[in-house]
C-alpha cells in the first residue's frame, strides 16, 4: 500500500513537471526583461525649434493643439540584469533650440545588449520640429510644422502631413512621406522609398 502511494506521488510530480515544461512550448513566451513607463511635461518658453536624438527605440512625434511638450517614455531591457535607471531623457537648450536626447550611462553586456527607450512626443503645432536623429528604431512624424530632417540608421521612417520641406535618410529601412508641403532629398540605402 505504501509502495503504491509513493509511486502515485512520483508519477504526479513527474506529470506536473512535464505539464509545466510543456507550457513554455506554446509559443506565447512572456517578456522576461524589465519595462518602465514614465511621462514628462516640458515647457516650451523661448523655444522655436525642436530636435530629437534617440539612440535605441522608436520615436513618434505628433503635432497637437497644446502649449507644452508631453513625452511618454517606455524603457525596456531584454535582460533582467539591465539597469534602466541609467537610461534617461536629457533636455538641452541652446538658444531657441530645444533638444530631447536619450542617454544611457550604463554598461552594455554581450548578452543583455543596450536598453531601449520608446518615445511618444506630443508638441505644439507652432513649434518647428527641425531634426530627428535615430540610431536604431522606427521614426513616425505627423502633423508638425517647419522644415524637417530625419536621419535613421536602422528603422523605417514614416512622415505625414508636414507643413514644410522634408528630407529623410534611412541607412537600413523604408522611407514613406505623405502630405508634405515639399520633399527634398530622400534616400534609403537598403529599403524602399
N, C-alpha and C positions, 0 to 999 in steps of 0.2 A: 504494500500500500504506500509506504513512504517512497519507494522507488518510482512509482507512477506519478506521485505528486512532484517529485524533483524533476522528472522528465517533462511534465507539463509546464513547470516554471521555466525550464531551459528552453523548450520549444516556443513558449510565449514570449520570452525575452528575445530570442533569435528572430521571431516573426515581427516583433515591434521594431527591432533594429533594422530589419530588411525594409519594412514599410517606410521608416524614417529616411533610410538611404535612398530609396527609390523616389521619394517625394522631391528630391533635388534634381531628378532627371526629367521633370515635366517641361523644362524649357523656360519656366517662369521663375528665374533666379532673382532673388531680391537684390537691391542696391546694397553693397557691402561697405562702401566708404562712408564719408561724412558729408553732411549737407547743412548749410546755414542760410537763412533768408534774412534780409535786412532792408530797410527803406530809409532814404535820406532826402531831406529837402535842402536845396542850395539856393540862396538868394542871388539875384542877377543884377543888383545895383551896380552901375558903372560898366557892365559887360555889354559889348556889342556883338561879339563872336564867340562861338564855342568850338573847341577841338576835343576829340576823344582819342586816347591812346590805350588800346586794350591788348594785353599780351595773349592770354588764353581764355577763350569764352566767347559766346555770341553777344552781339551788340545790336540793340534795336533802339532807334531814335525816332520819336514821333512829335510833330508839331501840334500844339493844342492851344486853346484859349486859356491862358494862365499867366501868372506874373513871376513864378519861380520855376526852378528845375526840380523835378521829382525823379529820383533814381531808385529803382528796385534792383537789389543785388542778390544773386543766388551764388553762393560759394560752394564748390564741391571738390572733394578729393576722392579718387578711386581707392585710396588706401586708408585704412582706419588709423594708420600712423601719421597721416598728413596733418600738418599744423595750419588750420585755417585762420588762426589768429595772426599769422604773419602775411596774410593776403589782405590788402586794403585798397580803398579807393582814395587817391590823393586828389585834392582840389588845388589847382595852381592858378594864380592870376598874374598876368603880365600885361600891363597897360589895360586896354579894353578887351583883352582876350582871356577867356576862362578855359582851362584845360582840365578834363577829368581823365585820370590815368590810373590803371590798375598796377599795383606794385606788390611783388612777392619777395620778402626778405629772408625766407626760409631756405632750407636746403632741398634740392631736388634729388630724389633717390632713383636708382636704376629701375626698380620695380614699381615704386609708388608714383613716379612722374611728378609733374607740377600741378598743383590745384588750379581749378578754373574758376572764373567769376563771370557769370552771365549778367549783362546789364540791360535793363529796360529804362530808357531815359525819355522823360516827357518834358519838352521845352516849350517856352512861349513862341508863338509863330513869329513874333517880332525879333527874336534872337537869331542871328545868322549862324547856321551850322556850317562852319568853314571846312573842317577836315576831320576825317575818321581814319585812324591807322590801326589795323587789326592784324596781329601775327597769326593766330590760329582761332578760327571761329567764323560763323556766318555774320554778315552785316546786313541789316534791314533799316532803311531810312524812308520816312513817309511824311508828307505834308509840312515840309520845312521851307524856309526862305533863304536866299543868298546862294552865291556860287559855292559849290560843294566839291571837294576832292576826297575820294575814298581809295585807300590802298589796303589790300588784303593779301597776305602771304598764302594762307591756306584757308579756303572757305568761300562760299557763294556770296555774291553781292546783289541785293535787290533794292532798287531805288524807285520810289513812286511819288509823283505829284510834288516836284521841287520847283519853286519859283526862282530859277537861276540856272546858270550853266553847270552841268555835271561832268566831271572827269572821274574815271574809275579804272583801277588796275587790280587784277587778281592774278597772282602767280600760278596758283592751282585752285580753280573753281570757276563757276559760271558767273557771268555778269548780265543782269537784266535791268533795263531802265525804261520806265513808262511815265509819261506825263511830265517830263521836264521841259522847262522853257527853252533850253538849248542843251545840246550834247557836245562836249569837247572830245578830248582823246579818251578812248575806251580800249582796254587791252585785257585779254585773258591768255596767258602763256599756255596753260593747259586747262581747257574748259570752253564752254560755248558762250557766244555773245547773243 
